[in-house]
Structures are given as structure tokens and as C-alpha cells.
Amino acid sequence: MIVCGGEALMDFTRQAGGDYAPHPGGSPYNVAVALARQDVPTAFLGQISRDLFGEQLLAHLQNSGVDVSLVSRSARPSTLAFVDTLGQAEPQYAFYAQGAADVELLPEGVSDTPEARITHVGSVSLMQEPCGQTWEDYVQRASGLLSFDPNIRPALIPDREAYLGRFGRVLARTGLLKLSSPDLAWLFPEQAEPLAAHALLERGPGVVIVTGGACGATLYTAGLTLRQSAFRVTVADTVGAGDTFTAAFLAELYRRGFPPGGPGQLDPGQLDPRQLRVCLRWAAASAALSCQKTGTQPPTFVQTQTFLSSQEFGHAQI
């Protein structure tokens, strides 16, 4: 099983006419939904409100096939996030989260998950309190391979140094780190991507993947670099594309029997580059399909398989 822990919120995405359309969201939440649609046994770990939006969030998980037995409920309101992708190189966000159910998560609301072969965490749940400390503590005892996507939102980080301290402690337990080009630029201003990626590899992860939207994605290990071009599709919006990429990559790893190591470990020496290429291509294809729809609507396993069978390009290169 793969367990995804973190925030669950409602995304309100700006439409062409100026109105905002609601969609279930939150990065780890999106990863859980996308994994389940890839036919991988998945559970969501987090706190969801009992309000109108919370009921929709829970129902969406259930309808997508996600195990919700680890979800705790709260009378506090749901976090609301407003997203503007129109005319933007990167989506712009405004969060309304003070006192929200996912933010006010305390340690007693987080169950241990010894059955997890992979545990995925990250995003804004590590940038707010008290949930940030709750999730940091959980990471120290999480089971299986730890996958981490920081999904950095600078507007939610009042203290850069404090956040970098937490980032470093989570990174030390991480086996697979996925982050976007803007995330990497925020962490390492003015440093070239390969140098920054290898600096991160030295601090814990066995694999670092940097996604760059239309520029594709690059996977780094200590001794290997793989580049994956983006698939050309008609883009409706890019909200959740990175989460879909993460989920599809993890799904392929899971199907191929990884991780073979202990908690938090992903030994690059045990990873066949040919299999990594397949995982990378599958992830890029799934993300491309997600971009064809508004909101976060990740593809199913069959949809990704069908899409790839029709493609002649988008192969990974060393």
C-alpha cells in the first residue's frame, strides 16, 4: 500500500470568464486520488472537515477508490485555495486556512502506518502550524520508502530559515524527492539545476526528480541523469499536473516491486535505468493527460496506457 499524508482542501480555479470553479485538492490529496486511479492500493492520512466542502472531499476520495480509514474528522472549516492560471507562467495561489481542519491537525489525529510500502508527504502541510510539526514528527516514524514533494508556496512561509530547517530534517529521511523548477530556484537561488539537484542528493535522497512543465522532467541519482521531454497536448490548465506526475511515477515503482530497501531508502544501485525510463515516461504521459482537463482530474491506468500506445515521441534519454 501507498499512504499519502497531508492537506485536503478546496481549490477554486479561475475560469476564462473570471468566475472561480471549485475542485477537491491539496497536493498529497491529489497524489492519493491519482494513485488510486492508477490501480494502486492507496490510503489518505489527514484531517478533513465535517463541513460542506469536507463532505465533498471525503466523497471524492471514496469515489476514486482511496482507503479513508486513516482519515480523522473535525468540526473546523475546510481550507480554501484560490488558483489563477490564466496568463501565468506558474499558477498563482491565495490560501484561506487559519483555524482550518487540516491545519489544526495534532499528533493524536495521525495514525501509524506500518503497512505502507511507500509513504508520500509534503506541500503546504509542512508550512503551517500546528500541522507542520505534526507531519514532521510523523515523517520520523513513517514506514517504507519516503516520497517528498515540498510544493513550495512562498506566501505561506513567513520564516525562510525555519522552513529550511524543517525541509532539511524531512529531506534526511527521504528516499525519493520530487520538486518543480520553481521549488528548486527558491531553495537554491541562482544555482544551476544539476548542481542544486546533486546538492540535494548529498543530503539524503537516492533519487531527485525536477519537473519543468513544458520543458519536461529530469531525474538525478549520484551516477545517472535521465531527461524526459513533455508530451504535446492541448492544455486546459496545469493545476495538479505535478501531483499526477508524482503519483504515476510512484505507481510504476510500486508495480515493479520497489522499494527493495528499508525505511526511507531507495538504493540507486538497485534501480535499472531502463525501468526508471519507463517510470519517467509513464509519469510524463499521465501529467500531460491531466493538463487536458480543468482542475485536478488525473487519468486512469488504462487512459495512460492508451495514450502512450499512440505516441511516437517523449522517450527518456540519458
Residue frames as qw, qx, qy, qz and C-alpha x, y, z in Angstrom:
[[0.000, 0.886, 0.464, 0.000, 0.00, 0.00, 0.00],
 [0.347, 0.294, -0.042, 0.889, 0.97, 3.64, -0.55],
 [0.251, -0.759, -0.512, 0.313, -0.06, 6.13, 2.15],
 [0.265, 0.512, 0.126, 0.807, -0.35, 9.83, 1.29],
 [0.383, -0.641, -0.509, 0.428, -0.35, 12.26, 4.21],
 [0.227, -0.019, 0.048, 0.973, -1.09, 15.97, 4.24],
 [0.260, 0.297, 0.232, -0.889, -3.67, 18.62, 3.47],
 [0.172, 0.471, 0.813, 0.296, -7.11, 18.24, 1.91],
 [0.041, 0.476, 0.170, -0.862, -8.65, 21.49, 0.67],
 [0.509, 0.695, 0.508, -0.015, -10.94, 23.01, -1.92],
 [0.332, -0.152, 0.363, 0.857, -9.27, 24.62, -4.93],
 [0.375, 0.795, 0.371, -0.299, -11.22, 27.42, -6.60],
 [0.524, -0.047, 0.484, 0.699, -9.74, 27.74, -10.09],
 [0.209, 0.600, 0.007, -0.772, -10.23, 30.92, -12.11],
 [0.605, 0.436, 0.643, 0.174, -12.15, 30.39, -15.34],
 [0.371, 0.254, 0.380, 0.808, -11.90, 32.32, -18.60],
 [0.130, -0.750, -0.423, -0.492, -14.95, 34.44, -17.70],
 [0.017, -0.558, 0.377, -0.739, -13.45, 35.44, -14.34],
 [0.799, -0.435, 0.030, -0.414, -15.52, 33.11, -12.15],
 [0.041, -0.484, 0.852, -0.197, -13.89, 30.51, -9.88],
 [0.846, -0.058, -0.391, -0.358, -14.86, 26.83, -10.11],
 [0.549, -0.568, 0.550, -0.271, -14.40, 24.56, -7.05],
 [0.813, 0.246, -0.525, -0.046, -12.42, 21.31, -7.22],
 [0.842, -0.530, 0.069, 0.074, -11.17, 18.97, -4.47],
 [0.569, 0.673, -0.333, 0.334, -7.45, 19.46, -3.97],
 [0.546, -0.724, 0.419, -0.048, -4.35, 19.64, -1.83],
 [0.352, 0.615, -0.685, -0.170, -1.12, 18.14, -3.14],
 [0.125, -0.207, 0.959, -0.147, -0.93, 14.89, -1.08],
 [0.598, 0.343, 0.525, -0.499, -4.70, 14.52, -1.52],
 [0.616, 0.624, -0.237, -0.417, -4.29, 14.80, -5.30],
 [0.171, 0.475, -0.861, -0.065, -1.48, 12.25, -5.25],
 [0.393, 0.014, 0.856, -0.337, -3.72, 9.80, -3.36],
 [0.672, 0.505, 0.272, -0.468, -6.55, 10.18, -5.90],
 [0.494, 0.662, -0.477, -0.299, -4.16, 9.83, -8.84],
 [0.058, -0.360, 0.928, -0.074, -2.55, 6.71, -7.35],
 [0.545, 0.197, 0.721, -0.379, -5.92, 5.04, -6.82],
 [0.663, 0.625, 0.034, -0.411, -6.86, 5.80, -10.44],
 [0.349, 0.604, -0.703, -0.139, -3.63, 4.09, -11.44],
 [0.908, -0.116, -0.345, -0.207, -4.96, 0.92, -9.76],
 [0.428, 0.277, -0.668, 0.542, -2.53, 1.09, -6.82],
 [0.536, -0.627, -0.560, 0.079, -3.83, 0.37, -3.28],
 [0.227, 0.388, -0.166, 0.878, -3.76, 3.79, -1.63],
 [0.372, -0.698, -0.571, 0.220, -4.82, 5.35, 1.68],
 [0.109, 0.702, -0.035, 0.703, -5.13, 9.03, 2.59],
 [0.556, -0.416, -0.509, 0.509, -3.91, 10.14, 6.00],
 [0.110, 0.237, -0.032, 0.965, -5.08, 13.52, 7.27],
 [0.064, 0.457, 0.658, -0.594, -7.84, 15.53, 8.91],
 [0.018, -0.332, -0.579, -0.744, -10.91, 16.55, 6.92],
 [0.270, -0.013, 0.294, -0.917, -13.65, 18.95, 7.98],
 [0.201, 0.396, 0.886, -0.132, -17.25, 17.90, 8.56],
 [0.268, 0.559, 0.102, -0.778, -18.47, 20.99, 6.69],
 [0.737, 0.581, 0.157, -0.308, -19.98, 21.03, 3.20],
 [0.433, 0.733, -0.515, -0.101, -16.60, 21.07, 1.49],
 [0.262, -0.438, 0.844, -0.165, -15.22, 18.38, 3.78],
 [0.749, 0.194, 0.570, -0.277, -18.04, 16.04, 2.84],
 [0.696, 0.688, -0.107, -0.174, -17.20, 16.61, -0.83],
 [0.121, 0.704, -0.699, 0.039, -13.51, 15.97, -0.18],
 [0.491, -0.216, 0.817, -0.214, -14.23, 12.69, 1.60],
 [0.785, 0.409, 0.374, -0.276, -16.70, 11.54, -1.06],
 [0.531, 0.756, -0.350, -0.159, -14.18, 12.27, -3.85],
 [0.115, -0.525, 0.839, -0.084, -11.59, 10.09, -2.14],
 [0.612, 0.049, 0.741, -0.273, -14.08, 7.26, -1.72],
 [0.731, 0.596, 0.172, -0.285, -15.38, 7.53, -5.28],
 [0.393, 0.750, -0.523, -0.089, -11.79, 7.38, -6.56],
 [0.927, 0.005, -0.373, 0.043, -11.10, 4.16, -4.63],
 [0.218, 0.527, -0.563, 0.598, -8.91, 5.66, -1.90],
 [0.588, -0.383, -0.673, 0.234, -8.94, 3.98, 1.53],
 [0.122, -0.688, 0.066, -0.712, -10.22, 6.60, 4.02],
 [0.772, -0.470, -0.423, 0.063, -9.90, 4.52, 7.20],
 [0.597, -0.143, -0.254, 0.748, -6.96, 6.70, 8.33],
 [0.016, 0.527, 0.165, 0.833, -8.88, 9.98, 7.92],
 [0.184, -0.424, -0.643, 0.610, -9.84, 11.88, 11.07],
 [0.010, 0.713, 0.496, 0.496, -12.72, 14.38, 11.05],
 [0.263, -0.215, -0.347, 0.874, -13.05, 17.82, 12.59],
 [0.095, 0.820, 0.541, -0.162, -15.72, 20.45, 13.17],
 [0.190, -0.616, 0.181, 0.743, -13.25, 23.10, 11.98],
 [0.601, 0.704, 0.058, -0.375, -13.74, 24.54, 8.46],
 [0.851, 0.241, 0.286, 0.369, -12.04, 23.38, 5.28],
 [0.299, -0.492, 0.285, 0.767, -9.07, 25.24, 3.84],
 [0.570, 0.759, 0.308, -0.062, -9.95, 27.20, 0.68],
 [0.445, -0.364, 0.408, 0.710, -7.36, 27.92, -2.01],
 [0.511, 0.797, 0.169, -0.275, -7.94, 30.25, -4.94],
 [0.619, -0.171, 0.543, 0.540, -5.87, 29.46, -8.03],
 [0.431, 0.821, -0.003, -0.374, -5.25, 31.69, -11.06],
 [0.691, -0.094, 0.558, 0.449, -3.59, 30.05, -14.06],
 [0.498, 0.786, 0.345, 0.122, -4.77, 32.48, -16.75],
 [0.350, 0.877, -0.141, 0.296, -1.85, 34.24, -18.41],
 [0.488, -0.759, 0.422, -0.086, 0.53, 32.96, -15.72],
 [0.448, 0.504, -0.739, 0.007, 3.77, 31.07, -16.27],
 [0.267, -0.049, -0.903, 0.333, 3.07, 29.37, -12.93],
 [0.374, -0.669, -0.591, -0.251, -0.27, 29.17, -11.06],
 [0.002, -0.389, 0.361, -0.848, -0.84, 31.95, -8.52],
 [0.492, -0.403, -0.770, 0.053, -2.42, 30.96, -5.16],
 [0.245, -0.464, 0.294, -0.799, -4.27, 32.60, -2.29],
 [0.466, -0.175, -0.857, 0.132, -4.95, 30.43, 0.78],
 [0.473, -0.500, 0.127, -0.714, -7.63, 30.86, 3.45],
 [0.722, 0.010, -0.686, 0.090, -6.56, 28.35, 6.08],
 [0.048, -0.385, 0.572, -0.723, -6.48, 29.94, 9.52],
 [0.512, -0.106, 0.602, -0.603, -8.01, 27.53, 12.03],
 [0.741, 0.232, -0.385, -0.499, -8.86, 25.02, 9.28],
 [0.951, -0.209, 0.142, -0.179, -9.26, 21.29, 9.90],
 [0.896, 0.292, -0.145, 0.302, -6.15, 20.20, 8.02],
 [0.237, 0.686, -0.355, 0.589, -4.03, 22.96, 9.60],
 [0.487, -0.571, 0.381, -0.541, -5.13, 22.20, 13.17],
 [0.917, 0.023, -0.395, -0.050, -4.07, 18.57, 12.92],
 [0.398, -0.705, 0.526, -0.259, -2.48, 17.33, 16.17],
 [0.090, 0.402, -0.911, -0.040, -0.38, 14.17, 16.71],
 [0.442, 0.090, 0.816, -0.362, -3.32, 12.16, 18.06],
 [0.667, 0.544, 0.154, -0.485, -5.04, 12.62, 14.68],
 [0.492, 0.614, -0.579, -0.214, -2.25, 10.81, 12.79],
 [0.951, -0.185, 0.219, -0.117, -2.15, 7.03, 12.94],
 [0.300, -0.511, 0.743, 0.310, 0.98, 4.95, 12.48],
 [0.795, 0.466, -0.080, -0.381, 1.04, 3.17, 9.12],
 [0.469, -0.465, 0.732, 0.167, 3.29, 0.11, 9.37],
 [0.732, 0.330, 0.594, 0.049, 1.60, -1.48, 6.34],
 [0.392, 0.885, -0.060, -0.243, 2.83, 1.26, 3.98],
 [0.837, 0.094, 0.237, 0.483, 5.43, 0.20, 1.42],
 [0.325, 0.331, 0.107, 0.880, 5.68, 3.84, 0.30],
 [0.159, -0.768, -0.471, 0.404, 4.70, 6.93, 2.29],
 [0.335, 0.469, 0.256, 0.776, 4.24, 10.24, 0.48],
 [0.251, -0.770, -0.388, 0.439, 4.18, 13.63, 2.26],
 [0.405, 0.054, 0.183, 0.894, 4.81, 17.29, 1.57],
 [0.027, 0.638, 0.447, 0.626, 3.36, 20.59, 0.40],
 [0.157, -0.632, 0.082, -0.755, 1.67, 23.29, 2.47],
 [0.806, -0.516, -0.262, -0.121, 1.02, 20.93, 5.39],
 [0.769, -0.157, -0.205, 0.585, 4.70, 21.40, 6.30],
 [0.262, 0.393, 0.018, 0.881, 4.49, 25.20, 6.08],
 [0.422, -0.582, -0.087, -0.690, 1.79, 25.85, 8.69],
 [0.150, 0.107, -0.833, 0.523, 1.31, 25.15, 12.39],
 [0.538, -0.540, 0.640, -0.093, 0.45, 23.05, 14.30],
 [0.946, 0.272, 0.130, -0.117, 0.16, 20.59, 11.40],
 [0.485, 0.735, -0.460, 0.113, 3.72, 21.26, 10.26],
 [0.187, -0.532, 0.761, -0.321, 5.21, 19.88, 13.47],
 [0.821, 0.011, 0.450, -0.350, 2.71, 17.02, 13.46],
 [0.865, 0.494, -0.061, -0.059, 3.78, 15.94, 9.97],
 [0.269, 0.716, -0.610, 0.210, 7.47, 16.41, 10.70],
 [0.474, -0.378, 0.716, -0.346, 7.14, 14.10, 13.70],
 [0.894, 0.219, 0.285, -0.267, 5.21, 11.56, 11.62],
 [0.632, 0.675, -0.380, -0.024, 7.96, 11.51, 8.98],
 [0.064, -0.617, 0.747, -0.236, 10.44, 10.31, 11.58],
 [0.498, -0.099, 0.822, -0.259, 8.41, 7.13, 12.14],
 [0.717, 0.435, -0.087, -0.538, 6.88, 6.67, 8.67],
 [0.782, -0.079, 0.614, 0.080, 7.08, 3.22, 7.09],
 [0.749, 0.450, 0.411, 0.260, 8.66, 2.18, 3.82],
 [0.451, 0.235, 0.225, 0.831, 10.14, 4.48, 1.21],
 [0.024, -0.740, -0.340, 0.579, 9.54, 8.15, 2.00],
 [0.362, 0.487, 0.443, 0.660, 8.50, 10.23, -1.01],
 [0.193, -0.664, -0.290, 0.661, 8.58, 14.00, -0.50],
 [0.300, 0.576, 0.385, 0.656, 7.30, 16.87, -2.68],
 [0.233, -0.300, -0.368, 0.849, 7.86, 20.24, -0.97],
 [0.081, 0.694, 0.608, 0.377, 5.50, 22.03, -3.38],
 [0.338, -0.281, -0.294, 0.848, 6.77, 25.34, -2.01],
 [0.004, 0.831, 0.439, 0.342, 4.33, 28.24, -1.62],
 [0.401, 0.190, -0.294, 0.847, 6.44, 31.26, -0.54],
 [0.318, -0.527, -0.084, -0.784, 3.36, 33.22, 0.61],
 [0.821, -0.475, -0.225, -0.222, 2.85, 30.59, 3.34],
 [0.807, -0.075, -0.280, 0.514, 6.45, 30.72, 4.59],
 [0.163, -0.976, -0.032, -0.138, 6.93, 33.69, 6.97],
 [0.431, -0.752, 0.489, 0.099, 10.33, 32.45, 8.19],
 [0.716, 0.544, -0.419, -0.123, 12.59, 31.12, 5.42],
 [0.143, 0.513, -0.799, 0.279, 15.27, 29.83, 7.79],
 [0.565, -0.120, 0.656, -0.487, 12.78, 27.97, 9.99],
 [0.867, 0.353, 0.065, -0.346, 11.25, 26.32, 6.93],
 [0.557, 0.597, -0.577, 0.017, 14.67, 25.37, 5.53],
 [0.201, -0.407, 0.810, -0.371, 15.46, 23.71, 8.86],
 [0.743, 0.111, 0.510, -0.418, 12.32, 21.59, 8.66],
 [0.754, 0.568, -0.224, -0.242, 12.94, 20.89, 4.97],
 [0.271, 0.594, -0.748, 0.121, 16.39, 19.57, 5.81],
 [0.408, -0.223, 0.793, -0.394, 15.13, 17.30, 8.57],
 [0.819, 0.321, 0.306, -0.365, 12.47, 15.79, 6.30],
 [0.596, 0.669, -0.415, -0.155, 14.97, 15.52, 3.44],
 [0.071, -0.525, 0.832, -0.165, 17.31, 13.45, 5.61],
 [0.562, 0.040, 0.771, -0.298, 14.57, 10.77, 5.83],
 [0.665, 0.565, 0.034, -0.487, 13.59, 11.00, 2.17],
 [0.661, -0.054, 0.671, 0.330, 14.29, 8.31, -0.42],
 [0.352, 0.456, 0.577, 0.579, 12.61, 10.00, -3.40],
 [0.032, -0.594, -0.203, 0.778, 12.40, 13.78, -3.75],
 [0.326, 0.543, 0.575, 0.518, 10.24, 15.31, -6.47],
 [0.087, -0.699, -0.235, 0.669, 10.14, 19.08, -6.86],
 [0.503, 0.799, 0.307, 0.121, 9.42, 21.66, -9.54],
 [0.553, 0.388, -0.005, 0.738, 11.86, 24.06, -11.18],
 [0.171, -0.765, 0.016, -0.621, 10.39, 26.99, -9.19],
 [0.815, -0.578, -0.040, -0.017, 10.79, 24.97, -5.96],
 [0.841, -0.018, -0.005, 0.540, 14.44, 24.35, -6.79],
 [0.306, 0.591, 0.019, 0.746, 15.02, 28.00, -7.68],
 [0.452, -0.790, -0.013, -0.414, 13.55, 29.08, -4.33],
 [0.883, -0.439, 0.031, 0.162, 15.78, 26.65, -2.46],
 [0.670, -0.217, 0.277, 0.653, 18.94, 27.43, -4.49],
 [0.287, 0.916, 0.123, -0.253, 18.66, 30.96, -5.95],
 [0.294, 0.855, -0.383, -0.187, 20.88, 31.49, -8.99],
 [0.391, -0.407, 0.818, 0.114, 22.34, 27.96, -8.84],
 [0.458, 0.258, -0.665, -0.531, 22.23, 25.74, -11.93],
 [0.867, -0.156, -0.041, -0.472, 19.76, 22.86, -11.75],
 [0.857, 0.136, -0.482, 0.122, 22.28, 19.98, -11.93],
 [0.276, 0.342, -0.588, 0.679, 24.40, 21.44, -9.13],
 [0.485, -0.298, 0.289, -0.770, 21.34, 22.08, -6.97],
 [0.910, -0.056, -0.231, -0.340, 19.96, 18.58, -7.60],
 [0.746, 0.175, -0.555, 0.323, 23.25, 16.94, -6.64],
 [0.024, -0.375, 0.510, -0.774, 23.46, 19.11, -3.52],
 [0.734, -0.226, 0.117, -0.630, 20.07, 17.67, -2.52],
 [0.899, 0.099, -0.423, -0.055, 21.22, 14.11, -3.28],
 [0.428, 0.337, -0.629, 0.555, 24.06, 14.57, -0.81],
 [0.281, -0.296, 0.441, -0.799, 21.55, 15.31, 1.96],
 [0.542, -0.022, 0.703, -0.460, 19.58, 12.06, 1.87],
 [0.804, 0.393, 0.165, -0.415, 17.52, 11.12, -1.20],
 [0.615, -0.108, 0.686, 0.375, 18.62, 8.38, -3.55],
 [0.311, 0.454, 0.619, 0.560, 16.62, 9.94, -6.39],
 [0.062, 0.557, 0.198, -0.804, 15.75, 13.58, -7.15],
 [0.335, 0.498, 0.665, 0.444, 13.27, 14.45, -9.91],
 [0.001, 0.439, 0.079, -0.895, 12.87, 18.03, -11.13],
 [0.371, 0.604, 0.684, 0.170, 9.76, 18.81, -13.19],
 [0.162, -0.318, 0.131, 0.925, 9.74, 21.78, -15.53],
 [0.503, 0.573, 0.277, -0.584, 6.29, 21.86, -17.09],
 [0.746, 0.645, 0.009, -0.167, 6.56, 22.13, -20.89],
 [0.189, 0.753, -0.630, 0.007, 10.33, 21.70, -20.57],
 [0.816, 0.056, -0.574, -0.034, 9.88, 18.13, -19.32],
 [0.720, -0.657, 0.169, -0.142, 11.46, 16.47, -16.31],
 [0.476, 0.564, -0.636, 0.224, 14.92, 15.35, -15.24],
 [0.892, -0.445, -0.060, -0.061, 15.77, 12.51, -12.88],
 [0.227, 0.720, -0.580, 0.305, 19.05, 12.58, -10.98],
 [0.899, -0.415, -0.078, 0.112, 20.89, 9.96, -8.96],
 [0.453, -0.744, 0.344, 0.350, 24.52, 10.15, -7.85],
 [0.398, -0.294, 0.699, 0.516, 25.64, 8.43, -11.04],
 [0.256, 0.389, 0.792, 0.395, 22.81, 8.90, -13.53],
 [0.224, 0.400, 0.116, -0.881, 20.83, 11.65, -15.25],
 [0.249, 0.387, 0.836, 0.299, 17.68, 10.89, -17.25],
 [0.178, 0.265, -0.002, -0.948, 15.75, 13.53, -19.19],
 [0.251, 0.462, 0.849, 0.051, 12.14, 13.17, -20.24],
 [0.048, -0.110, -0.289, -0.950, 10.52, 15.52, -22.73],
 [0.405, 0.288, 0.504, -0.706, 6.97, 16.73, -22.20],
 [0.301, 0.375, 0.826, 0.294, 4.18, 15.33, -24.34],
 [0.100, 0.006, -0.197, -0.975, 2.41, 17.83, -26.56],
 [0.028, -0.548, -0.835, 0.023, -1.25, 18.21, -25.66],
 [0.114, -0.632, -0.234, -0.730, -3.88, 20.95, -25.66],
 [0.296, -0.090, -0.662, 0.683, -3.64, 22.41, -22.16],
 [0.316, -0.750, -0.480, -0.328, -6.79, 23.35, -20.23],
 [0.266, -0.871, 0.285, -0.299, -4.80, 24.14, -17.07],
 [0.549, 0.384, -0.685, 0.287, -1.80, 22.79, -15.20],
 [0.498, -0.502, 0.414, -0.573, -3.29, 22.58, -11.69],
 [0.857, -0.210, 0.410, -0.231, -2.40, 19.22, -10.18],
 [0.791, 0.525, -0.313, -0.033, -0.16, 18.14, -13.07],
 [0.156, 0.598, -0.711, 0.335, 2.84, 17.85, -10.77],
 [0.593, -0.233, 0.616, -0.464, 0.85, 15.76, -8.31],
 [0.916, 0.302, 0.069, -0.255, -0.28, 13.48, -11.13],
 [0.537, 0.628, -0.549, 0.130, 3.35, 13.13, -12.25],
 [0.193, -0.482, 0.745, -0.418, 4.40, 12.14, -8.72],
 [0.775, -0.024, 0.457, -0.436, 1.59, 9.61, -8.38],
 [0.872, 0.443, -0.126, -0.163, 2.22, 8.00, -11.76],
 [0.356, 0.615, -0.667, 0.225, 5.95, 7.66, -11.06],
 [0.370, -0.337, 0.732, -0.463, 5.27, 6.11, -7.65],
 [0.867, 0.159, 0.222, -0.417, 2.65, 3.81, -9.17],
 [0.776, 0.505, -0.377, -0.022, 5.16, 2.43, -11.68],
 [0.076, 0.535, -0.752, 0.377, 7.79, 1.99, -8.96],
 [0.617, -0.167, 0.565, -0.522, 5.25, 0.13, -6.85],
 [0.905, 0.297, 0.018, -0.304, 4.19, -2.14, -9.70],
 [0.665, 0.547, -0.489, 0.143, 7.84, -3.01, -10.34],
 [0.852, -0.283, -0.393, 0.197, 8.44, -4.12, -6.77],
 [0.368, 0.289, -0.340, 0.816, 10.26, -1.10, -5.40],
 [0.104, 0.790, -0.577, 0.179, 11.45, -0.14, -2.89],
 [0.856, 0.004, -0.509, 0.087, 13.52, -3.19, -2.01],
 [0.338, 0.314, -0.548, 0.698, 15.35, -1.41, 0.85],
 [0.293, -0.426, -0.711, 0.475, 14.40, -0.47, 4.39],
 [0.024, -0.868, -0.440, 0.231, 12.51, 2.55, 5.73],
 [0.014, 0.921, -0.060, -0.385, 13.17, 5.69, 3.75],
 [0.378, -0.462, 0.631, 0.495, 15.69, 4.04, 1.44],
 [0.778, 0.598, 0.144, -0.128, 15.85, 3.87, -2.34],
 [0.568, -0.456, 0.502, 0.466, 19.20, 2.47, -3.39],
 [0.476, 0.707, -0.231, -0.469, 20.02, 3.82, -6.88],
 [0.012, -0.446, 0.871, 0.205, 22.30, 0.83, -7.41],
 [0.350, 0.188, 0.908, -0.131, 19.25, -1.44, -7.32],
 [0.479, 0.675, 0.281, -0.486, 17.36, 0.63, -9.90],
 [0.584, 0.196, 0.599, 0.511, 17.65, -0.45, -13.53],
 [0.010, 0.358, -0.145, -0.922, 17.93, 2.69, -15.72],
 [0.163, -0.167, -0.761, -0.606, 15.61, 1.05, -18.24],
 [0.248, -0.585, -0.767, 0.090, 12.92, 0.73, -15.58],
 [0.161, -0.552, -0.238, 0.783, 13.48, 4.32, -14.46],
 [0.043, 0.089, -0.474, -0.875, 12.96, 5.44, -18.06],
 [0.238, -0.413, -0.814, -0.333, 9.64, 3.61, -18.15],
 [0.271, -0.624, -0.587, 0.439, 8.56, 5.19, -14.86],
 [0.131, -0.416, 0.036, 0.899, 9.56, 8.66, -16.05],
 [0.122, -0.068, -0.624, -0.769, 7.75, 8.32, -19.37],
 [0.265, -0.520, -0.808, -0.080, 4.63, 6.97, -17.68],
 [0.232, -0.601, -0.413, 0.644, 4.65, 9.91, -15.26],
 [0.036, -0.274, 0.257, 0.926, 5.08, 12.48, -18.04],
 [0.185, -0.251, -0.758, -0.573, 2.23, 10.94, -20.04],
 [0.279, -0.599, -0.731, 0.172, -0.11, 10.92, -17.05],
 [0.175, -0.534, -0.193, 0.804, 0.71, 14.56, -16.26],
 [0.032, 0.063, -0.493, -0.867, 0.05, 15.54, -19.87],
 [0.244, -0.444, -0.800, -0.321, -3.38, 13.90, -19.75],
 [0.269, -0.613, -0.554, 0.496, -4.15, 15.76, -16.50],
 [0.121, -0.346, 0.084, 0.927, -3.38, 19.08, -18.23],
 [0.077, -0.223, -0.688, -0.686, -6.12, 18.45, -20.79],
 [0.365, -0.656, -0.638, -0.171, -8.80, 18.92, -18.11],
 [0.122, -0.683, 0.182, -0.697, -9.60, 21.75, -15.70],
 [0.702, -0.558, 0.287, -0.337, -8.90, 21.17, -12.04],
 [0.117, -0.454, 0.883, 0.000, -7.09, 18.03, -10.94],
 [0.894, 0.164, 0.149, -0.389, -8.55, 15.12, -12.90],
 [0.182, -0.527, 0.802, 0.217, -5.79, 12.51, -13.16],
 [0.669, 0.243, -0.526, -0.465, -6.07, 9.72, -15.72],
 [0.920, -0.214, 0.267, -0.190, -6.74, 6.08, -15.03],
 [0.536, -0.362, 0.695, 0.314, -4.19, 3.35, -15.71],
 [0.606, 0.424, 0.636, 0.221, -5.99, 2.42, -18.93],
 [0.280, 0.949, 0.134, -0.060, -6.13, 6.05, -20.13],
 [0.206, -0.803, 0.489, 0.270, -2.38, 6.48, -19.65],
 [0.591, -0.098, 0.756, 0.263, -1.69, 3.14, -21.32],
 [0.545, 0.659, 0.507, 0.103, -3.88, 4.04, -24.31],
 [0.116, 0.976, -0.094, -0.158, -2.28, 7.48, -24.64],
 [0.357, -0.638, 0.614, 0.296, 1.26, 6.06, -24.60],
 [0.654, 0.154, 0.707, 0.221, 0.43, 3.44, -27.19],
 [0.464, 0.814, 0.338, 0.092, -0.43, 6.26, -29.60],
 [0.105, -0.949, 0.222, 0.197, 2.79, 8.23, -29.04],
 [0.854, 0.394, -0.099, 0.325, 5.98, 8.11, -31.06],
 [0.308, 0.601, -0.334, 0.658, 7.90, 10.72, -29.08],
 [0.535, -0.698, 0.157, -0.449, 8.59, 11.60, -25.45],
 [0.917, -0.050, -0.335, 0.213, 11.27, 9.00, -24.78],
 [0.504, -0.834, 0.180, 0.132, 13.68, 9.48, -21.91],
 [0.688, 0.585, -0.297, 0.310, 17.34, 9.99, -22.71],
 [0.748, -0.474, -0.110, 0.450, 20.46, 9.54, -20.60]]
